[in-house]
């Protein structure tokens, strides 16, 4: 099955930005209960959708059950394990990050490799693109970062 994943968070005023499991020093963190990594959240939601397991917020609610500042890489690892237990294996990911800043082009291959490692797939099966959103909306004006993901997964025995 293939599924769409989506996440967006407002830009905060402190901390360090994390996108796709990579740190971007000098850019403020995204606001949220976890570390705010919209890329890993969108990938996780796409995989959860493909496995028909709900969404990230139901599994890791923004309350005392999930520690504040939770590592999104760890959350994605748990989602991969749950999808695997449901007989689903991720095979291919295509994603677009929409943000005014920071400039992402030089780090996209590294991000693809990081996401591939978290999903246990080849980096060649992960396409990561970036857009400024033509500098419109909250993302284009630097108030938010958004990520949209298309994920293809394979069902065991199918």
C-alpha positions in Angstrom: 0.0 0.0 0.0 1.0 3.6 -0.5 0.0 6.3 2.0 0.4 10.1 2.4 1.9 11.5 5.6 1.9 15.2 6.6 3.1 17.3 9.5 3.7 21.0 10.2 5.0 22.9 13.2 5.4 26.5 14.0 9.0 27.9 14.3 10.0 28.5 17.9 12.3 31.0 19.4 15.0 28.8 21.0 16.6 25.4 20.9 18.0 23.7 17.8 16.1 22.8 14.6 15.9 19.1 13.8 14.7 17.9 10.4 15.0 14.4 9.1 17.0 13.4 12.2 19.7 16.1 11.4 20.5 19.1 13.5 20.6 22.6 12.0 22.7 24.8 14.3 21.7 28.4 14.3 18.0 27.7 13.4 15.5 27.6 16.2 13.7 24.4 17.1 10.1 23.9 15.9 7.5 24.2 18.6 5.9 21.0 19.8 5.7 18.4 22.5 8.4 16.2 21.0 11.6 17.5 19.4 9.3 18.8 16.6 11.0 17.0 13.7 8.2 17.4 11.1 10.0 15.2 8.6 10.2 12.1 10.8 6.7 12.7 12.1 5.3 12.8 8.5 7.2 9.6 7.6 5.9 7.9 10.7 2.3 9.0 10.0 2.5 7.7 6.4 3.8 4.3 7.6 1.1 4.1 10.3 -1.5 4.9 7.7 -0.2 2.1 5.4 -0.3 -0.3 8.3 -3.8 1.0 9.4 -2.4 1.7 12.9 -3.8 5.2 13.4 -1.6 8.2 13.7 1.4 9.4 15.6 -0.6 11.5 18.0 -2.7 8.6 19.2 0.4 6.4 19.8 2.5 9.1 21.4 0.0 11.7 22.8 1.3 15.2 23.8 0.8 14.5 27.5 2.7 12.9 30.4 2.7 9.5 28.6 5.2 10.9 26.0 8.1 12.8 27.5 8.5 16.4 26.4 11.2 16.8 23.8 11.0 13.1 22.8 13.4 12.0 20.1 11.5 11.6 16.9 14.0 9.1 15.6 13.0 6.9 18.6 9.4 7.4 17.8 9.9 6.4 14.2 11.8 3.3 15.2 8.8 2.3 17.4 6.5 2.9 14.4 8.7 0.8 12.2 8.5 -2.0 14.8 4.7 -1.8 15.1 4.3 -1.8 11.3 6.6 -4.8 11.0 4.6 -6.6 13.7 1.5 -5.9 11.5 3.3 -7.5 8.5 4.3 -4.2 6.7 7.7 -3.2 5.4 8.5 0.3 4.1 10.0 0.1 0.6 10.2 3.7 -0.8 9.7 7.2 0.4 9.3 10.5 -1.5 9.0 13.7 0.6 9.0 17.5 0.3 10.0 19.9 3.1 8.5 23.4 2.7 10.4 26.1 4.7 11.8 29.5 4.1 14.9 28.6 6.1 17.4 27.1 6.7 18.7 26.3 3.2 18.4 22.6 3.0 19.8 21.6 -0.5 23.3 20.7 0.7 22.0 18.4 3.5 19.3 16.5 1.5 21.4 13.5 0.6 22.5 13.2 4.3 18.9 13.4 5.4 17.9 10.7 2.9 20.5 8.4 4.3 19.4 9.1 7.9 15.7 8.4 7.0 16.7 5.2 5.1 18.7 3.9 8.1 15.7 4.5 10.4 13.4 2.6 8.0 16.1 -0.1 7.2 15.9 0.6 3.4 18.4 1.7 0.8 19.1 5.5 0.6 18.3 5.2 -3.1 14.7 4.4 -2.1 14.4 7.8 -0.3 13.8 11.0 -2.2 14.1 14.2 -0.2 13.2 17.5 -1.8 13.0 21.1 -0.4 10.9 24.1 -1.4 10.4 27.6 -0.1 6.7 27.4 -1.0 7.3 30.3 -3.3 7.6 32.4 -0.1 3.9 32.4 0.6 1.9 31.2 3.6 3.3 30.4 7.0 6.2 28.3 5.6 7.2 30.9 3.0 7.1 33.7 5.7 9.3 31.6 8.0 6.7 31.0 10.7 6.3 27.2 10.1 7.9 24.2 8.5 5.9 21.6 6.7 6.6 18.1 5.3 4.5 16.0 3.0 5.4 12.3 2.4 4.4 9.6 0.0 5.4 6.2 1.3 5.1 2.8 -0.4 5.1 -0.3 1.8 4.9 -4.0 1.1 2.6 -6.3 3.0 4.1 -9.7 3.9 2.6 -12.4 1.7 1.1 -9.8 -0.6 
